Amino acid sequence: MDVSWTATDPESRQFSPTERSSDFADLADHFTALRSHGQGYLEVRLPGDEFPLLTLGFLDDQAVIHLFDAAEKSSLLVGDGTATADAVLEVPIMDDLAVFSGDCVVDVDRAWALIRNFIQTRAPGELGEWREL
C-alpha cells in the first residue's frame, strides 16, 4: 500500500516539506525514528489525491490529528480521554509548537493506528468523531 507523506526530519528535527511517495513500511520506519526523539509531525495523503490529508503532531505520548478534506475545510479528531478536557498541550505543527485543549488529544499509539487505518481503508470519516474548525 503506497502513501504520500511529508514529515519532520529525525536528524534536523525540522519539518521537511518535500513530499515522498513510498510504501507504508518506509513511513512506519520514519515514524519510529520520530518516536525515538519523543516528538514529530507528519502529513499523510493517498497518492494522486490532494485531499483528504491527515496530519499528526505528537509530543511524548500525546497526539493531535487534523483532517483536511478540502482546501478551506479542516477538522480535529475528538480526544480519547488521554488528557483531561481542560488540559493544555503543545504539539509540533510543522516547525512550531501549537496549543491544543485536552479534548482533542489522543494517545500517540492510537493516533498511529488511525493513520495506518486511513491508509488501508481510505476513509478518514470512519476513524472517529471529528470537530469541524
C-alpha positions as CSV (number, residue, x, y, z in Angstrom):
1,M,0.0,0.0,0.0
2,D,1.5,3.3,-1.1
3,V,1.3,6.6,0.6
4,S,2.4,10.2,0.0
5,W,3.8,12.0,3.0
6,T,5.9,14.8,4.5
7,A,7.3,14.9,8.0
8,T,9.8,16.2,10.5
9,D,13.3,15.1,9.7
10,P,14.5,13.0,12.6
11,E,18.1,14.3,12.4
12,S,17.5,18.1,12.0
13,R,14.1,18.0,13.8
14,Q,12.9,20.5,11.3
15,F,9.8,19.9,9.0
16,S,10.9,18.8,5.5
17,P,8.2,19.9,3.0
18,T,9.5,17.6,0.3
19,E,6.7,15.1,-0.3
20,R,7.7,11.5,-0.6
21,S,5.8,8.6,-2.1
22,S,6.7,5.2,-0.6
23,D,5.2,2.1,0.7
24,F,3.8,2.1,4.2
25,A,6.9,0.4,5.7
26,D,9.1,3.4,4.9
27,L,6.6,5.8,6.5
28,A,6.4,3.5,9.6
29,D,10.2,3.5,9.8
30,H,10.2,7.3,9.7
31,F,7.6,7.5,12.4
32,T,9.5,5.1,14.6
33,A,12.6,7.4,14.3
34,L,10.5,10.4,15.3
35,R,9.1,8.4,18.2
36,S,12.6,7.8,19.4
37,H,13.1,11.5,19.6
38,G,9.8,12.0,21.5
39,Q,8.1,14.3,19.1
40,G,7.3,15.0,15.5
41,Y,4.8,16.0,12.8
42,L,3.7,14.3,9.6
43,E,1.2,14.8,6.9
44,V,-0.3,11.8,5.0
45,R,-2.4,11.6,1.9
46,L,-3.2,9.0,-0.6
47,P,-1.1,9.0,-3.8
48,G,-2.7,11.1,-6.6
49,D,-5.2,12.9,-4.3
50,E,-4.7,16.3,-2.7
51,F,-7.5,15.6,-0.2
52,P,-8.2,14.1,2.2
53,L,-5.0,14.9,4.1
54,L,-4.4,13.8,7.7
55,T,-1.8,15.4,9.9
56,L,-0.4,14.0,13.1
57,G,1.6,16.1,15.6
58,F,2.8,14.5,18.8
59,L,4.8,15.2,21.9
60,D,5.8,12.2,24.0
61,D,2.6,10.0,24.3
62,Q,0.1,12.6,23.3
63,A,-1.0,13.4,19.8
64,V,-3.4,15.6,17.8
65,I,-4.9,14.6,14.4
66,H,-6.2,17.1,11.8
67,L,-8.3,16.2,8.8
68,F,-8.2,18.4,5.8
69,D,-10.9,17.3,3.4
70,A,-11.0,20.4,1.2
71,A,-8.8,23.5,0.8
72,E,-10.7,25.5,3.3
73,K,-12.2,22.8,5.4
74,S,-10.5,21.2,8.4
75,S,-11.5,19.2,11.5
76,L,-9.8,17.9,14.6
77,L,-10.3,14.4,15.9
78,V,-12.1,14.4,19.2
79,G,-9.8,13.1,22.0
80,D,-9.9,9.7,23.6
81,G,-9.6,10.8,27.3
82,T,-5.8,10.7,27.2
83,A,-5.8,14.2,28.6
84,T,-8.5,16.0,30.6
85,A,-10.7,18.3,28.6
86,D,-9.3,21.4,30.4
87,A,-5.7,20.4,29.9
88,V,-3.4,22.4,27.6
89,L,-0.9,20.6,25.3
90,E,1.6,21.9,22.9
91,V,2.5,19.6,19.9
92,P,4.6,20.3,16.8
93,I,2.8,21.5,13.7
94,M,5.4,21.8,11.0
95,D,8.2,23.7,12.8
96,D,6.2,25.4,15.5
97,L,4.5,24.3,18.7
98,A,0.8,24.8,18.6
99,V,-1.5,24.8,21.6
100,F,-4.5,22.4,21.9
101,S,-7.0,21.6,24.6
102,G,-7.1,18.2,26.1
103,D,-10.4,17.4,24.5
104,C,-8.7,16.8,21.1
105,V,-5.7,14.8,22.5
106,V,-5.3,11.1,21.7
107,D,-2.8,8.5,22.7
108,V,0.1,8.5,20.2
109,D,-0.1,4.8,19.6
110,R,-3.8,5.1,18.9
111,A,-3.1,8.0,16.6
112,W,-0.6,6.0,14.7
113,A,-3.1,3.1,14.4
114,L,-5.6,5.6,13.0
115,I,-3.2,6.8,10.4
116,R,-2.5,3.2,9.3
117,N,-6.2,2.6,9.2
118,F,-6.8,5.7,7.0
119,I,-4.1,4.4,4.5
120,Q,-5.7,1.0,4.4
121,T,-9.4,2.0,4.2
122,R,-9.1,5.4,2.5
123,A,-12.0,6.5,4.7
124,P,-11.0,9.2,7.3
125,G,-14.5,9.7,8.4
126,E,-14.6,6.3,10.0
127,L,-11.6,7.0,12.3
128,G,-13.7,8.6,15.0
129,E,-15.6,11.8,15.8
130,W,-14.4,15.0,14.1
131,R,-14.9,18.5,15.2
132,E,-15.0,21.0,12.3
133,L,-12.8,24.1,12.7
